[in-house]
């Protein structure tokens, strides 16, 4: 007959070999016979590995303080709370819930690895809620040098952030958002050097830090780099335009905002952009266009049952005193605004470039012949009559276009990084009639 010691040895051997279900059965028997700290620790370990938290959590609660000084039991309680309480908390759950779970774990004085996991989870929720003071408090509980610098593997097989990279993201965010931009620059320079795959995020944070520190020309330069890519994010373009507007470069700001408005996202996401476009038109004295964009913003908000700010209603009321009112339905207003951002009213708009070109440097209504190239590639080229070649994404082409068709093109200066020289990028392509 197997002795309790032999059974305990066999259970431990099964546990170490990853046979948690078989080990659990033995630990349950040992628990019923006469549990000691080793049995409890092994029992809780198996429950945790098998994700049987309905049983594991009450057991962990009962073990708190039962075996002071026995680290294995404490470690198992800590990780049971992390995996059974902290991890399952939904991202949209209140930050206070996450902090409550974190404090419960910290009372057990977890080791550095577990403490880092807990603290970084609080940081994630604090950033999600944009609670910068809480984020500032908890990010400073972590030593970044103790975090893994290896990129995490995402479920889709792609590489994500490293824990160390996330720490720098959180730390810089707190400094920028709490008015300490000058303190952020050393962290930003380190991050830009050591986390190249996340360069876009840190470059944008540096642009914000420059802006809040009053170094607006440097902010504009960083945004210019960020927006000099195929299909830049509309919100990034708006941030760039906001900086240019603050610098007094209002014509460029308006062109960039109108280009950003063409992004193929839900218009509801861009209500802040549409209102900002209205403001710029109003400043230029084009009250009709301003009214269109203000009304578009209001109609979208009403359609989605969102609050219409008093400030927006005040702008529309002010325009109505000048006998400028827009009574058309949402679809019609949206189409009129589309006409403005696609073709331009005061001047045609194509998009921002790395060279910040003036109006006369844009190619408009030029003729060329399409070369579609390989069907599996998302881009093609247009050979113009003047000898220039224009890069073009296929998703902006007319649906009935064929290889070799003659087209009319609006093109904006771009930059060919391979050839290190100025090139052209198509913004609008139409078949010749």
NORRA-V153817 format. One record per backbone hydrogen bond with DSSP energy under -0.5 kcal/mol. NH is the residue of the N-H (numbers start at 1). CO is the residue of the C=O. Records with the same first field share a line. If there is no record, write none. Layout:
BEGIN
NH: CO / CO
END
This chain:
BEGIN
7: 3
8: 4
9: 5
10: 6
11: 7
12: 8
13: 9
14: 10
15: 11
16: 12
17: 13
18: 15
19: 14
20: 18
23: 19
24: 20
25: 21
26: 22
27: 23
28: 24
29: 25
30: 26
31: 27
32: 28
33: 29
34: 30
35: 31
40: 36
41: 37
42: 38
43: 39
44: 40
45: 41
46: 42
47: 43
48: 44
49: 45
50: 46
51: 48
52: 47
53: 51
55: 52
56: 52
57: 53
59: 55
60: 56
61: 57
62: 58
63: 59 / 60
64: 60 / 61
66: 63
67: 63
70: 67
71: 69
73: 70
74: 70
75: 71
76: 72
77: 73
78: 74
79: 75
80: 76
81: 77
82: 78
83: 79
84: 80
85: 81
86: 81
87: 82
89: 86
93: 90
97: 94
98: 94
99: 95
100: 96
101: 97
102: 98
103: 99
104: 100
105: 101
106: 102
107: 103
108: 105
109: 106
115: 111
116: 112
117: 113
118: 114
119: 115
120: 116
121: 117
122: 118
123: 119
124: 120
125: 121
126: 122
127: 123
128: 124
129: 125
130: 127
131: 126
132: 130
135: 131
136: 132
137: 133
138: 134
139: 135
140: 136
141: 138
142: 139
144: 142
146: 143
147: 144
152: 161
154: 152 / 158
157: 154
160: 152
163: 148
164: 148
166: 162
167: 163
168: 164
169: 165
170: 166
171: 167
172: 168
173: 169
174: 170
175: 171
176: 172
177: 173
178: 174
179: 176
180: 175
183: 180
184: 180 / 181
185: 181
187: 183
188: 184
189: 185
190: 186
191: 187
192: 188
193: 189
194: 190
195: 191
198: 195
199: 196
201: 198
202: 198
203: 199
204: 200
205: 201
206: 202
207: 203
208: 204
209: 205
210: 206
211: 207
212: 208
213: 209
214: 211
215: 210
216: 214
219: 215
220: 216
221: 217
222: 218
223: 219
224: 220
225: 221
226: 222
227: 223
228: 224 / 225
229: 227
232: 229
237: 233
238: 234
239: 235
240: 236
241: 237
242: 238
243: 239
244: 240
245: 241
246: 242
247: 243
248: 245
249: 244
250: 248
253: 249
254: 250
255: 251
256: 252
257: 253
258: 254
259: 255
260: 256
261: 257
262: 259
263: 260
265: 263
269: 266
270: 267
271: 268
274: 270
275: 271
276: 272
277: 273
278: 274
279: 275
280: 276
281: 277
282: 278
283: 279
284: 280
285: 282
286: 281
287: 285
290: 286
291: 287
292: 288
293: 289
294: 290
295: 291
296: 292
297: 293
298: 294
299: 295
300: 296
301: 297
302: 298
303: 299
304: 300
305: 302
306: 301
309: 307
312: 309
313: 309
314: 310
315: 311
316: 312
317: 313
318: 314
319: 315
320: 316
321: 317
322: 318 / 319
323: 320
324: 319
325: 323
327: 325
333: 329
334: 330
335: 331
336: 332
337: 333
338: 334
339: 335
340: 336
341: 337
342: 338
343: 339
344: 339 / 340
356: 353
361: 358
362: 359
363: 411
364: 362
366: 409
368: 407
369: 383
370: 405
371: 381
377: 374
380: 392
381: 371
382: 390
383: 369
384: 382 / 388
385: 367
387: 384
390: 382
391: 424
392: 380
394: 378
396: 393
397: 394
401: 398
404: 370
405: 402
407: 368
408: 430
409: 366
410: 428
411: 363
412: 425
414: 423
416: 421
417: 415
420: 416
421: 416
423: 414
424: 389
425: 412
426: 391
427: 410
428: 410
429: 396
430: 408
432: 406
END
